[in-house]
Amino acid sequence: MNTENLQPSLLLADDDVTFCEVMSRALQRRGFEVSIAHDAESAVKLAEAEPPEYALVDLKMPGESGLTLVRRLHAIEPVTRIVVLTGYASISTAVEAIKLGATHYLAKPVDADDVVAAFNREQGDDSVSVAANPLSVDRLEWEHIQRVLAEHDGNISATARALNMHRRTLQRKLSKHPPVRSDI
């Protein structure tokens, strides 16, 4: 924490430079002292130098995944409130993020108010409605791929072998946006 101005420290780790600029300004206006990293290694170096009180971590970055970064940040400072942010939301990555130490998990697009609210959530919400319809076959496939990818720490080749799928086919499936959930 910065003792000069007593603003809470926040580490923003996302490879999207424009998103980082916009989100950083918005979070600074909300009272945070923001430091930015565009990959997991840079984020870890910043956290080791000065452990942040809050961290906003993108799931999909070059190099190590956001899940690996969550684990590493949690090991550096267990009380850091970590929110995982992704455009590739899946049940398996959400569960793994929470198990690894994340406080919350948000699907893009989000604004700074959503992020601040996620940091401040202390417990779950039992009023969330339960889905009336099962997930589509496409969505189930996406969820399964994401779970196996997480088990292999984001390694595409190892995931393709585990799924008995050609690596290029897997890359093509991963480059698409996740199927729309029919249960929401």
Backbone as a ProteinNet text record, in pm:
[ID]
protein_1_A
[PRIMARY]
MNTENLQPSLLLADDDVTFCEVMSRALQRRGFEVSIAHDAESAVKLAEAEPPEYALVDLKMPGESGLTLVRRLHAIEPVTRIVVLTGYASISTAVEAIKLGATHYLAKPVDADDVVAAFNREQGDDSVSVAANPLSVDRLEWEHIQRVLAEHDGNISATARALNMHRRTLQRKLSKHPPVRSDI
[TERTIARY]
84.6	0	89.2	52.6	126.8	96.1	197.9	175.1	166.4	209.9	203.2	60.1	-15.9	-152.3	-258.4	-216.4	-305.5	-409.2	-379.9	-468.8	-440.6	-544.7	-518.9	-449.3	-352.3	-278	-353.8	-349.8	-419.3	-328.2	-311.3	-232.9	-329.5	-313.7	-396.6	-310.4	-344.3	-267.1	-354.7	-327.6	-404.9	-316.8	-321.3	-237	-296.4	-420.2	-485.8	-445.9	-354.2	-298	-406.5	-495.2	-602.4	-694.4	-733.2	-818.9	-749.8	-621	-546.7	-546.5	-526	-524.5	-659.6	-766.7	-901.4	-939	-917.9	-954.6	-868.9	-741.5	-653.1	-702.2	-734.9	-785.4	-914.5	-1003.6	-1131.4	-1110.1	-1018.6	-992.5	-918.1	-832.4	-765.2	-867.9	-967.6	-1073.8	-1154.3	-1152.4	-1225	-1135.5	-1015.4	-931	-820.4	-790.9	-686.3	-556.1	-445.8	-314.9	-287.8	-288.3	-285.1	-146.6	-99.8	19.4	-25.5	39.2	-5	103.9	61.1	149	73.1	146.3	81.8	106.6	171.3	189.6	211	202.4	209.6	345.5	452.4	586.2	606	564.9	576.4	490.2	372.3	281.2	343.1	405.6	468.1	582.3	662.6	773.2	720.6	613	553.7	501.6	435.1	376.8	484.7	595.4	704.2	768.3	777.7	836.6	745.7	615.5	517.6	384.5	354.5	230.7	107.4	22.1	-95.8	-206.9	-291.5	-408.9	-516.8	-517.5	-616.2	-543.9	-600.5	-545.8	-661.5	-653.4	-748.7	-668.8	-700.9	-618.7	-699.9	-647.5	-708.7	-674.6	-768.9	-748.4	-652	-666.2	-589.1	-487.7	-360.2	-250.3	-138.4	-46.9	68.6	150.4	209.3	287.4	195.4	224.1	142.6	0.6	-93.7	-234.7	-264.9	-380.4	-427.3	-446.5	-482.2	-498.1	-365.3	-259.6	-127.2	-89.3	-123.2	-93.7	-171.5	-296.4	-375.4	-304.8	-262.6	-192.9	-67.4	10.9	136.4	112.6	12.3	-19.8	-68.3	-149.8	-201.3	-86.9	13.8	129.7	213.3	221.5	298.4	229	96.5	20.5	-121.6	-146.8	-277.1	-397.4	-377.4	-492.9	-525	-445.4	-477	-611.7	-699.5	-832	-816.7	-832.7	-807	-938.7	-959.2	-1073.3	-1018.6	-1069.7	-1030.5	-1131.5	-1079	-1160.4	-1132.9	-1237.3	-1213.6	-1323.9	-1283.9	-1377.9	-1407	-1346	-1360.1	-1412.3	-1522.5	-1576.4	-1621.9	-1590.7	-1639.7	-1652.5	-1736	-1756.4	-1626	-1554.1	-1431.7	-1326.5	-1307.8	-1206.6	-1252.2	-1380.7	-1431.2	-1404.7	-1435.3	-1414.2	-1265.2	-1181.6	-1037.5	-983.1	-1029.7	-983.2	-1013.4	-1132.8	-1171.4	-1088	-1069.5	-988	-844.1	-793.4	-654.8	-636.9	-747.6	-735	-804.8	-873.6	-946.1	-1066.4	-1099.4	-1215.2	-1341.1	-1325.6	-1440.3	-1394.7	-1490.5	-1465.1	-1568.8	-1525.3	-1617.2	-1594	-1703.6	-1694.3	-1698.9	-1609.2	-1608.8	-1734.9	-1784.4	-1733.2	-1777.1	-1693	-1723	-1676.2	-1727.9	-1677.2	-1614.4	-1555.7	-1483.6	-1575.2	-1701.7	-1795.1	-1818.9	-1826.7	-1841.1	-1719.7	-1601.2	-1476.8	-1471.9	-1501.1	-1498.8	-1601.7	-1720	-1823.1	-1774.3	-1704.9	-1652.5	-1546.9	-1461.6	-1361.7	-1426.8	-1540.6	-1607.1	-1703.8	-1726.1	-1816.4	-1748.6	-1814	-1757.4	-1808.8	-1926.5	-1985.1	-2069.2	-2112.8	-2193.6	-2334.5	-2407.3	-2544.7	-2638.4	-2713.1	-2803.2	-2932.2	-2948.4	-3069.2	-3050.4	-2929.5	-2906	-2996.9	-3064.2	-3159.3	-3088.2	-3150.9	-3099	-3149.3	-3062.2	-3096.2	-3210.3	-3301.5	-3414.6	-3378.3	-3284.1	-3245.8	-3103.6	-3076.8	-2939.3	-2850.4	-2719	-2625.2	-2634.4	-2608.8	-2609	-2488.4	-2492.3	-2381.4	-2254.9	-2269.5	-2154.6	-2094.6	-2181	-2132.3	-2065.4	-2123.5	-2061.6	-1923.1	-1908.5	-1778.5	-1679.9	-1724	-1638.8	-1593.8	-1687	-1655.1	-1552.9	-1572.4	-1481	-1341.6	-1333.3	-1203.5	-1135.7	-1210.3	-1152.5	-1101.1	-1175.5	-1134	-1003.3	-996	-875.5	-758.4	-784.3	-680.6	-625.7	-713.2	-670.1	-587.5	-626.8	-551.9	-410.1	-392.4	-261.4	-195.7	-234.7	-173.8	-167.4	-270.3	-276.9	-194.8	-133.4	-50.2	-140.6	-141.3	-229.1	-195.3	-67.5	-27.7	-68	-41	-77.1	-228.9	-300.9	-447.5	-500.6	-446.5	-490.2	-466.9	-350.2	-323.7	-424.4	-452.5	-546.1	-687.6	-723.4	-856.8	-861.7	-745.5	-735.2	-783	-730	-772.5	-646.5	-654.6	-541.8	-522.5	-395.8	-364.7	-428.1	-426.2	-486.4	-637.1	-701.2	-845.6	-875.6	-795.4	-813.6	-790.4	-685.5	-658.6	-774.8	-833	-947.9	-1065.6	-1092.3	-1203.1	-1179.6	-1054.4	-1022.7	-1025.8	-1002.9	-1002	-1142.9	-1242.9	-1382	-1428.4	-1529.4	-1589.5	-1666.5	-1677.8	-1751.7	-1897.4	-1959.7	-2101.2	-2186	-2290.5	-2381.3	-2450.4	-2457.3	-2523.3	-2673.5	-2739.5	-2885.2	-2954	-2875.9	-2933.9	-2936.8	-2900.6	-2904.1	-2999
-117.8	0	124.2	221.9	346.6	426.2	451.8	520.4	671.6	725.8	870.2	918	853.3	900	801.1	689	588.7	534	538.6	476.4	326.9	243.1	99.3	66.4	-25.4	-64.4	-171	-158.4	-251.4	-286.5	-415.8	-465	-505.2	-445.6	-476.5	-554.4	-681.3	-767.5	-809.5	-751	-779.4	-744.6	-826.5	-800.3	-696.3	-654.7	-554.1	-415.4	-349.3	-222.2	-115.8	-108	-7.6	-30.5	-156.2	-187.4	-143.7	-172	-135	15.5	91.8	237.8	289.1	241	287.6	243.3	114.7	62.6	125.6	146.5	207.7	347.5	428.9	564.4	558	467.3	455.7	412	319.4	272.2	377.6	454.7	564.8	668.2	696.1	789.5	736	604.9	542.9	522.9	581.5	584.3	481	408.1	306.5	360.3	311.6	334.6	212.8	230.5	118.7	100	-24.7	-62.1	-163.7	-160.4	-240.5	-337.1	-459	-558.9	-620	-651.6	-707.3	-857	-918.8	-1063.8	-1108.7	-1238.1	-1292.3	-1267.2	-1284	-1265.2	-1123.1	-1025.5	-885.3	-859.8	-919.5	-902	-959.8	-1075.7	-1138.7	-1051.4	-995.7	-908.7	-787.1	-726	-611.1	-651.8	-767.6	-814.7	-851.7	-908	-941.5	-815	-710.3	-584.7	-514.5	-515.7	-454	-527.9	-621.3	-698.5	-607.2	-624.5	-538.9	-583.4	-489.1	-521.9	-583.8	-541.2	-589.2	-624.7	-720.8	-755.8	-788.8	-734.5	-765.2	-838	-964.5	-1052.5	-1105.5	-1084.3	-1140.5	-1289.4	-1370.2	-1514.7	-1554.6	-1493.2	-1535.6	-1427.5	-1456.9	-1366	-1446.5	-1379.1	-1452.5	-1512.2	-1626	-1692.4	-1763.9	-1749.8	-1817.2	-1762.7	-1849.8	-1808.7	-1728.5	-1664.9	-1591.9	-1683.1	-1809.9	-1903.4	-1925.6	-1939.7	-1955.1	-1829.3	-1714.5	-1588.6	-1576.9	-1618.8	-1616.3	-1697.7	-1817.9	-1904.4	-1836.7	-1777.3	-1713.6	-1589.1	-1508.6	-1389.4	-1429.5	-1533.6	-1581.4	-1632.5	-1694.2	-1741.8	-1624.8	-1517.5	-1399.8	-1330.3	-1310.7	-1240.2	-1297	-1388.6	-1457.2	-1366.1	-1245.7	-1158.7	-1067	-1072.2	-993.1	-1037.7	-940.7	-971.5	-971.5	-1089.6	-1108.8	-1132.5	-1054.9	-1076	-1119.1	-1230.9	-1280.1	-1226	-1175.9	-1114.4	-1186.8	-1222.6	-1295.7	-1276.4	-1284.6	-1289.7	-1433.8	-1527.5	-1670.8	-1742.4	-1693.8	-1747.7	-1892.4	-1971.4	-2108.6	-2147.4	-2244.5	-2291.5	-2345.8	-2423.9	-2486.7	-2383.3	-2279.6	-2180.1	-2095.7	-2072.9	-1998.4	-2077	-2204.9	-2289.1	-2294.1	-2314.9	-2323	-2190.5	-2078.5	-1947.6	-1929.5	-1967.8	-1954.5	-2049.6	-2173	-2268.5	-2219.6	-2147.7	-2101	-1972.4	-1911.9	-1794.3	-1668.8	-1673.5	-1555.2	-1528.4	-1401.3	-1359.1	-1366.8	-1334.1	-1329.2	-1352.2	-1372.8	-1404.7	-1329.1	-1246.9	-1167.6	-1194.1	-1199.5	-1213.7	-1075.1	-1051.2	-924.3	-916.5	-800.8	-669.5	-630.1	-555	-501.6	-356.9	-285.4	-150.3	-146	-33.8	-21.3	-42.5	-1.7	-22.5	-171.6	-251.1	-396.7	-454.9	-406.9	-456.2	-421.7	-297.7	-255.3	-334.6	-355.2	-434.3	-577.1	-634.6	-771	-777.8	-676.1	-672.8	-668.9	-603.9	-584.9	-696.6	-791.1	-902.7	-994.8	-1016.8	-1100.1	-1244.1	-1263.6	-1397	-1417.6	-1540.4	-1573.7	-1518.4	-1529.4	-1479.3	-1596.6	-1637.1	-1751.4	-1716.6	-1591	-1552.9	-1562.9	-1602.2	-1620.1	-1731.5	-1706.4	-1805.3	-1927.6	-2041.2	-2168	-2184.2	-2228.3	-2241	-2339.3	-2300.3	-2387.4	-2484.3	-2444.4	-2526.7	-2578.1	-2700.3	-2751.2	-2678.1	-2689.2	-2629.3	-2697.6	-2620.7	-2678	-2770	-2856.4	-2947.1	-2866	-2756.9	-2672.4	-2612.3	-2567.9	-2508	-2614.5	-2734.7	-2843	-2876.4	-2878.4	-2903.3	-2793.8	-2667.7	-2555.4	-2569.2	-2601	-2617	-2729	-2840.2	-2953.9	-2915	-2848.8	-2804.9	-2712.1	-2618.6	-2525.1	-2598	-2698.6	-2774.5	-2850.1	-2916.4	-2991.8	-2895.8	-2781.1	-2680.5	-2632.3	-2609.9	-2566.6	-2676.4	-2802.6	-2914	-2923.5	-2872.1	-2876.8	-2738.7	-2653.6	-2521	-2439.2	-2449.2	-2369	-2422	-2538.1	-2595.4	-2655	-2592.2	-2632.7	-2773.8	-2802.3	-2934.2	-3046.2	-3027.8	-3130.8	-3146.7	-3035.8	-3041.5	-3115	-3085.4	-3153.4	-3304	-3342.9	-3486.4	-3548.7	-3480.4	-3533.6	-3547.1	-3456.1	-3459.5	-3547.4	-3604.9	-3684.1	-3602.6	-3478.8	-3383.1	-3324.5	-3292.2	-3227	-3088.2	-3048.6	-2920.4	-2803	-2805.5	-2695.4	-2688.7	-2804	-2805.9	-2742.5	-2776.9	-2718.1	-2567.3	-2523.6	-2380	-2307.3	-2368.2	-2308.4	-2295.4	-2399.3	-2395.7	-2289.7	-2276.1	-2178.7	-2035.4	-2016.3	-1879.8	-1823.3	-1910.3	-1865.4	-1819.1	-1734	-1694.2	-1812.1	-1820.6	-1932.2	-1928.2	-2044.1	-2047.4	-1976.8	-1912.9	-1842.9	-1944.6	-1911.7	-2002.8	-1990.8	-2102.5	-2102.3	-2099.6	-2111.3	-2119.1	-1984.8	-1875.8	-1744.9	-1650.9
0	0	0	-76	-81.9	44.4	124.5	252	236.1	121.5	100.9	84.6	-2.8	-26.5	20.2	75.1	132.4	35.6	-94	-191	-193.8	-202.5	-211.3	-344.2	-336.4	-456.3	-533.4	-666.6	-754.6	-870.2	-894	-1006.8	-1117.2	-1234.1	-1350.6	-1448.4	-1472.1	-1562.2	-1679.4	-1796	-1916.9	-2035.6	-2141.1	-2257.6	-2352.3	-2330.6	-2414	-2362.2	-2434.3	-2391.2	-2377.8	-2475.6	-2472	-2353.7	-2331.8	-2216.4	-2087.7	-2075.6	-1954.5	-1932.7	-2038.2	-2025.4	-1975.9	-2039.1	-2004.2	-1862.4	-1832.4	-1700.7	-1591.2	-1618.7	-1520.6	-1482.8	-1582.7	-1554.5	-1472.8	-1511.4	-1439.9	-1294.8	-1272.3	-1136	-1053.7	-1118.1	-1047.9	-1001.3	-1084.9	-1045.2	-927.7	-908.9	-797.6	-675.2	-679.6	-561.2	-552.4	-658.9	-656.3	-714.5	-662	-721.7	-809.3	-941	-1035	-1095.7	-1095.2	-1171.1	-1275.8	-1391.6	-1506.3	-1550.3	-1584	-1644.8	-1763	-1869.3	-1987.8	-2004.4	-1905.4	-1904.9	-1760.5	-1739	-1602.8	-1537.9	-1611.7	-1552.9	-1501.9	-1581.5	-1538.4	-1415.6	-1412.9	-1299.2	-1171.5	-1182.9	-1066.6	-1014.7	-1104.7	-1062.7	-986.6	-1037.6	-968.7	-831.3	-824.8	-697.9	-597.4	-643.7	-552.4	-495	-577.7	-531.7	-431.5	-459.8	-369.7	-384.9	-294.5	-306.1	-309.5	-410.4	-420.8	-325.5	-290	-210.5	-298.7	-427.3	-524.1	-653.8	-726.9	-858.2	-952.9	-1072.6	-1179.1	-1285.8	-1309.2	-1391.8	-1509.8	-1630.9	-1750.9	-1756.3	-1798.9	-1804.2	-1915.3	-2031.9	-2148.8	-2185.4	-2155.2	-2186.8	-2251.5	-2319.9	-2373.9	-2259.9	-2285.2	-2180	-2083.8	-1955	-1853.6	-1853.7	-1823.3	-1820.1	-1694.6	-1697.4	-1580.2	-1460.3	-1484.3	-1372.4	-1301.1	-1377.9	-1318.1	-1241	-1298.2	-1230.5	-1099.4	-1099	-974.8	-866.9	-902.5	-805.8	-753	-843	-803	-717.1	-753.7	-673.2	-534.1	-529.3	-400.6	-311.6	-373.8	-297	-244.4	-321.7	-279.4	-163.2	-175.2	-71.7	-65.7	26.3	33.5	54.8	108.2	132.6	14.4	-92.9	-212	-266.6	-290.4	-347.3	-499.1	-559.2	-701.7	-775	-881.2	-969.2	-1104.7	-1155.9	-1287.3	-1387.7	-1497.6	-1601.6	-1732.1	-1805.9	-1929.9	-2032.8	-2156.4	-2267.7	-2305	-2235.5	-2262.7	-2139.7	-2087.2	-1962.5	-1978.9	-1877	-1871.3	-1724.9	-1700.3	-1563.2	-1506.4	-1586.2	-1534.8	-1497.8	-1580.5	-1545.5	-1426.5	-1414.1	-1297.3	-1169.1	-1171.4	-1053.4	-1019.1	-1119.6	-1093.9	-1041.2	-1096.3	-1049.1	-900.8	-858.8	-718.3	-630.8	-678.1	-602.3	-584.8	-685.9	-682.6	-602.7	-559.3	-473.4	-521.1	-635	-681.9	-591.6	-578.6	-501.3	-585.4	-713.5	-802.8	-946.3	-1036	-1175.5	-1257.5	-1351.4	-1432.1	-1580.7	-1656.9	-1801.9	-1865.3	-1961.5	-2034.6	-2119.2	-2146.4	-2109.3	-1968.5	-1901.1	-1768	-1762.6	-1663.8	-1640.9	-1502.3	-1468.6	-1341.4	-1221.7	-1232.7	-1122	-1096.5	-1204.7	-1189.8	-1117.2	-1153.3	-1093.4	-944.8	-911.1	-770.8	-690.3	-747.4	-678.3	-655.3	-753.4	-739	-628.5	-619.9	-513.1	-375.7	-367.4	-238.7	-200.5	-290.6	-257.4	-158.9	-47.4	58.5	55.8	-5.1	-5.1	-129.7	-150.9	-266.6	-257.4	-367.2	-375.8	-400.4	-297.1	-311.5	-384	-426.2	-499.9	-651.1	-695.9	-839.4	-888.4	-1000.4	-1050.2	-1106.6	-1089.6	-1140.6	-1283.4	-1374	-1515.3	-1536.5	-1624.4	-1657.2	-1769.1	-1855.3	-1970.1	-1952.9	-1998.8	-1991.8	-2091.8	-2072.9	-2166	-2301.6	-2409.2	-2543.2	-2558.7	-2660.4	-2687.3	-2718.1	-2796.2	-2827.1	-2700.2	-2609.3	-2485.3	-2397.4	-2392.5	-2314.8	-2369.3	-2503.5	-2563.8	-2522.9	-2530.4	-2492.3	-2347	-2259.2	-2116.9	-2096.7	-2166.2	-2152.9	-2201.1	-2315.8	-2368	-2268.3	-2211.4	-2115.1	-1989.9	-1945.4	-1826.9	-1855.2	-1971.8	-2006.8	-2029.8	-2090.4	-2111.3	-1976.8	-1880.9	-1746.9	-1679.3	-1698.2	-1639.3	-1696.1	-1818.9	-1884.3	-1885.4	-1789.4	-1770.6	-1898.8	-1982	-2103.7	-2219.4	-2205.3	-2311.1	-2419	-2537.4	-2647.8	-2696.4	-2714.5	-2766.5	-2670.9	-2542.3	-2444.2	-2436	-2444.9	-2440.7	-2562.8	-2679.9	-2802.8	-2792.1	-2738.8	-2721.8	-2625.1	-2514	-2414.2	-2471.1	-2562.3	-2622.9	-2748	-2786.1	-2907.7	-3028.1	-3035.3	-3136.1	-3199.9	-3327.6	-3393.8	-3332.7	-3315	-3252	-3325.2	-3459.5	-3536.2	-3516.4	-3504.8	-3479.4	-3344.6	-3244.5	-3112.6	-3116.6	-3185.5	-3195.3	-3262.7	-3365.6	-3434.1	-3338.9	-3261.3	-3165.6	-3057.8	-3014.7	-2910.7	-2961.9	-3091.9	-3146	-3161.3	-3159.5	-3168	-3031.4	-3031.6	-2903.9	-2848.2	-2716.6	-2658.6	-2702.5	-2720.8	-2758	-2653.1	-2699	-2607.8	-2519.7	-2391.7	-2296.7	-2313.4	-2326.7	-2339.2	-2203.9	-2096.3	-1962.6	-1891.7	-1962.1	-1894.2	-1963.3
[MASK]
++++++++++++++++++++++++++++++++++++++++++++++++++++++++++++++++++++++++++++++++++++++++++++++++++++++++++++++++++++++++++++++++++++++++++++++++++++++++++++++++++++++++++++++++++++++++

